Amino acid sequence: MVWGLLLAGLALTAFTGLPIGIGLALTGLAVLRFCAGGGEDLAVNAVWNVFTDFTLSAVPIFIFMGEILLVSGVSSRIYAAISPFFRNVPGGLLHTNIAVCTVFGAVSGASTSTAAAVGSVAYPELRDRGYSRPHVVATLAAGGTLGLLIPPSLALLLYGATQGVSIGRLFLAGVLPGLMLALMFMAMILFQALRRPGLAGSPAAPVPLGRKLRGLLGIWPVGFLVFAVMGTLYMGLATPTEAAGLGVAVAAITGFAWGELTWRKLLGAFRTATRVFAAIALIMLGALVLSQSLTIIGLPQQLVGTVTEMGLSPYAVLAVVMLIYLVLGCFFDGISLMLMTIPIVFPLMMSAGFDPVWTGVVITILIEVGMLTPPVGMNLFVLTGITGRQVSLPQAAAAAFPYWLLMLLAILILTAVPQIATWLPGRVMGA
């Protein structure tokens, strides 16, 4: 009966347009009523305990910081400073898309915000230079996924807050895998450009090295912002919430003094951040109710016992988890998918012996894959909108498919060499 209620609730949420948070909450309450004989008050207590956790307050603050950067025009300055370094490399400014998304992701923390901020600057310029439009969108969509992995990552923050995993360790664990993915994306661009020279339009005039370096030094406020957030966190000078608050202050000062931020735009960023967090909070509420209901009836423990009895190897468990995320990624956005699956997936991964920090990185990459998977594919959807529908969703999805495969390859590499994710946290914060 439990599985029937879960599948019915999932289908109702996916195919009727019912808000995900409401669908999850209704499913959890139904499980409590019909399978646990009540206990709704326990679900309310679970929601209260998480929502009053000090660490969780960092989530809306980080969202606000990202929105400030989005409206202040910082992405255009970053793009102008980095683009000269790639003008004469095969693939040209397609490499710049990845590099700028990597830098912007280090101050944004969200995937769609990164894709939208960089895409609004990059797409018009690359379109006018004769670049393949679907490939421009594909590189921006792939680069945007780095915003969910490179700290400060909203996905890792929510994962850590809900599962009791150190957020500082999670942020550090996302650095090297994020850079690895960025290099893999650039390697794919280079490979495609060498096969199809016309992909990157006409070559641009070379830029002297001195001018390149002066332009790069000109974006020093971005480095200061990264230090204000991540440096204070890693040095033990601030908690995640305090670091987020400092980041908002520095982002606002940077936007006013260096960008195009106005009081009106700041108010607009606050309103947008409030709406975004309200949507995430509703999903969290539903996920917590469902999680509590499943815990009360002992479903995670039953699954762990079943897996143990079946004698599945850790890699078989990982393969099952990957399959779950690949299928559900077709229908749900990344944050929603993570929050609704973590109550079941986390105990399974822990029972298989995987490191909780490593697991957080892998799950983040898996939900990034969903950002490139139609029909939802949020990054593709946002960027095709930026193009004014000059690029269709099927065209963008086809061009993004190689990057989709690269993210799966990255998971295999992390499985073979988990130290890529675990070495830096251990080095900086100890065992």
N, C-alpha and C positions, 0 to 999 in steps of 0.2 A: 504493500500500500504506500509505503514511504516513497519508493521510486516512482510510482504512478503519480503521486502528488508533485514530486520534483519535476518530472518530465512535463506534466500538464502546466505547471507554473512557468517553466522555461518556454514552452510553446506559446502560451498565452502572452508572455512578455515579448517574445521575438516577433510574433506575426500579427498582433492586434494593435500595436502602437502604444500599448500601456507603458507609462514611465517605468523604467527598470527598477528603481527603488521601490515603487509601490508593488510591482509584481513580485519582487523578492520578499518583501514584508508580508504580503498576503500568503505567499507560499509557506513562509516560516510559521505564520500564525495557524495556517491550516494543518501543518505537521504537528504543531503543539496541541491543537484541539482534538484531532482525530487519531494521532499516534502516541501522544504522551498524556492524554487525559487532562489537558490544561497546562498551566505553567506560563501563561502569557506575561505575568508580572515579572518572571525571571528574564524574559526578553527585554522588557522595559528597563530593568536594572542594568543589563549588559550594555544597552544603548547609552544609558546615563553615564556609566563608568568610563566608556571610551570617549564620549563627547566632552567630558569634563577633564580629560587628560591634558596636562599642560603642553605636552609634545605636539598634540594634534593641532594646537593653535598656530603652529608654524605653517600649516597647509594654506589657509587663506592669505597669510602674509606673503608667502612665496608667490602665490598666484597674482597678488596685487603688484609685486615687484616685476613679474614678467609682463603684465599689462602696461606698466609705466614704460618699460623699455620698448614695447611694441608701438606705443603711440608717440614716443619721443624722437623717432627717426634715427636711433642709434645704429640700426642695421644697415642703413645706407652708408654711413661713415665707415663701418667695418668693411663693407663690400668694396668701397672705393680704395681702402688701404691695402686689402689683401689681393684684389684682382690683378695688379701688375705682375705678381710673382708667377702667375699661371698663363699669361697671355700667349706665350710662345711654346708651351708644353702641348703635345698632342692631346686634344680634348679641351684645351683652352679654358674658358671661363666655366665650363662644367665642373672642373676641379674647384674653382672658386666657390661654387654653390656648396660643395661638401665642406670646404674649409670654413666658410662663414657660418654655416649651420653648426659646425663644431664649436666655434667661438661663441656664437649666440646661445647655443644650448648650455654653455657653461654659466650663463647669467639668466637664463629663462626658466628651465626646468620642465617645460611642456613641449610636446611634439607638434601639435597643430599651430601653436603660437610661433614656434621657430620656423616652421614651413611657411606660414603666412607672412611673417616679418621679412624673411629673406626673399620669398617668392615675389612679393609686391615690388621689390627693388630689382631683382635679377631678371624676371621673365620679360618685361618690356625691352630691356637692353639686349638680351640674348636673342629675342625674337627679331629685333631690328638688325642684328648682326648676321642673320641668316642661319642661326642654329636650328637643329631639328627640334620642333616645338614639343613633341611627345617626350623626347629625351631630356629636354630642359625640365619639364614637369617631373619626370621620373627621378632625376638627380635631386631635385628640391624635396620631393616626397621622401626619398631615402635619407637624405641629409636631415630632414626634419625629425626623423625617428631618433636621432642622436640626442635630441632634447629631453627624451625620457630616460636616457641612460647616463649621460654625462652629468655630474652633480652641478647644481642642486636639482635632483630629479624628483618630480612630484610622485612618480610611481614608487620609487624606492622609499620616499618619505612615508607614503601611505602604508606600504608593506611593513616597514619597520614599526610604525606606530600601532598597527593592528596586530602584529605578531610578536611584539616585544623583542625585536632585533635592533641592535645598536645602529642608529641612523648614521653616526659618524663613520662606522665601518662600512656600511652600505654605500655611502657616498664615495669613499675611497675605492671600494671595490668596483665602482662603475667607471673609473677613470681609464684604466688600461684597456678593458674591453671596448669602451667607447672609441678610443683612439685606434684600436685595432680595426674596428668596423669602418671608421673613416678612411683608413689606408686601404682596406679591401674595396671600398666603393671607388676610390680613386684609381686603383689598379684596374677595376672593371671599365672605368671611363677610358683609361689609356688603351686597354685592349680593344674596345669598340672603336675608338678613334683611329687606331692604326689599321683596323680592318675597313673602316668606312671614313676616309679622310674628309668627306663633305659633311660629316655629322656636326662638326664644330664651326661651320661657317668659314669666312675668310680670315686668314691670319692677321693679327694686329701688329702694329709697330712695336718694336722692343722698347722697354723702359730702362733708363740707366739705373744701376744698382743704388747709387746715392739717393735718387728720388724714391726708389722702393723703400729704402730703410727709413727715410724721413716720413713717408706716409705711414709706415708701420708704427713708428714712434708716436705719431699723431693720435693713435687710439689708446694711449696710456690710461685714460679714465676707465676703460673696460677692464684692464688688468687690475686697477685699484678696486673696482667693484667686485671682481672675483676674489681678491684678497679679503675685502671687507666681510664677505659672506663665508667663504670656505676657509680662509686663513685663520680667522678668529675661532671657527668651529674646531679645526684640527689642532690648533694650539691650546685648546682648552680654555679659551678666554670667554667663550659664549656657548650657550645651549643652542640647539637648532632654532628654537623660537626667537631667541635674542639675536642670533645671526640673521634670521629672516627680517626682523625689525630693522637691524642696521642696514641690511641690503635695500630695504624700501627707502630709507633716508638717503643713502648714497645714490640710489637710482634716481630719486627725485632731484637731488642736487645736480647730478650729472645731466639729467634731462633738461633742466632749466639753464644751466651754464654752458653746456656743450651741445645739446640736442635742440629739438624743436618743441619741448614741453611747455605747455601753458596751463594756467589754473583750470581752464575749461577742459583741457585734455586730461588733466590729472583727475578731475571729478568723473569724467567719462571712464577712465581706467578703473576707478574705484567702483563705479556702478557695474562695469563688466565683470570685474573680479568677484563682486558680491554674487552676481547671477551664476557665475561659473562654480563658485564654492557651494552655493545653494543646491545646484544640480548634483555636485559630487557628494554633498552631505546627505541628500535624499537617497542616493545609491548606497552610501555607507550605512545609513539607518536600516534600509532593507536587507543589506548583506549581514549586518549584525544580528538582526532578528532571525534570519535564516540560519546563521552560524550557531546561534544559541539553541535553536530548535534541534539542529542536527547533533549538537553536543549532548543535549539532554537525552535524546533517544539512543545515543552511542553509535551513530552511523560512522563517524571517522574511525573509531576504534574497531568497528566491525570490518571496515575496509582494510585497515592495517592487518587485522587478523587473517582476513581472506588472502591478502597478498602474501603473508608469511606462510600460510598453509600451501599456497600454490607454488611456493619456492621460486618466485620471480626474482631475477637478478636486479640489482639497482639500475642497470641500463635498460632492462625491459620496462621497469616502472617509469623511467624517464621517457622512453618511447611512447608509452601510453599517455603520459602527461602532455607531451608535445602534440600528439594526435588530437587530444581534447582541445588544446588551444588553437590548433590550426582550423578545426571545424567551427568552433564557437567564434573565432576571429572573423568569420564571414558575416556574422550577424550583430556583434556587439563591439563598441569602441573599447580602447585599451584599458582605461581606468575601470570602467564598469565590469569588464571581463575579469580583471584581476580581483576586484573586491568580491565578486560573486563566486569565484572558484577557489580562492585561498583557503576557506574553511575546510575544504576536502583535500586540496592538493598539498597544502603545507604538511599535515600529518603524514601523508603518504611519502613525501620526499624525505622527511625526517626519519621515518621508519626504515627507509632504504639506505640510510646512512649518509645522505648528502649534507654538506655544510649549509646552515641557514643563510649565511651571507651570499655564498655562491648561488644558492637557490633563488634568492631575490634577483640577482643579476640575470640568471637564465630566464626566469619568468618575465622580467622586464623586456628582454629581447623577444620572447614569444609574443607578448602583446604588441610589440612594435611590428612584428610580422603582420598582425591584423590591421595595422594602420595602412598597409599596402594591399590589403586583400578585399576586392569587391565582393558583395555590393555595398558594404559599409565603407571600408577603406578611407577613414577620415582625412588623412593627408591628401590622398588623391582627390577626394571630393572638394576639399578646400581649395586646392591648387587649380583644378579645372574651373572652379568658379572665378579665381583670379584671372585666368586667361580669357574670361568672357565667353567660355564654351568654344574657344578656338581649338581646344584639344578635348576630345570626348573622354569619358571615363574608361571605356574599353581600350582606347589608344594609350592612355596613361598607364593603365594596368599592365598592358602588354610590354611597354617600355620599362616598367618597374620590375618586371618578373626576374631579371638577373639579380637585382638587389635583394629581392625576396629570398632567392636561393642562397645568396651570400650570408644572410642573417641565420639561416639554418646551418650553413657551414660553420659560422662563428660559434654556434652552440656545440657542434661536434668538436671544434678545436678547444673550447672551454672544458668540455667533458674529458678530452684527452690530456689537457694541461690546465687543471683547475687553478694552478698558482697564478695564472694571468689575472684572475679575480681576487684571489686570497692573499697574494704576496704583499701588496701595498698596505692593506689594513694591518696585517701582521707586523710589517716593518715600521709603520708610523705609530700604531696604537698598542703594539705588543700582542702576545699570544692570547 
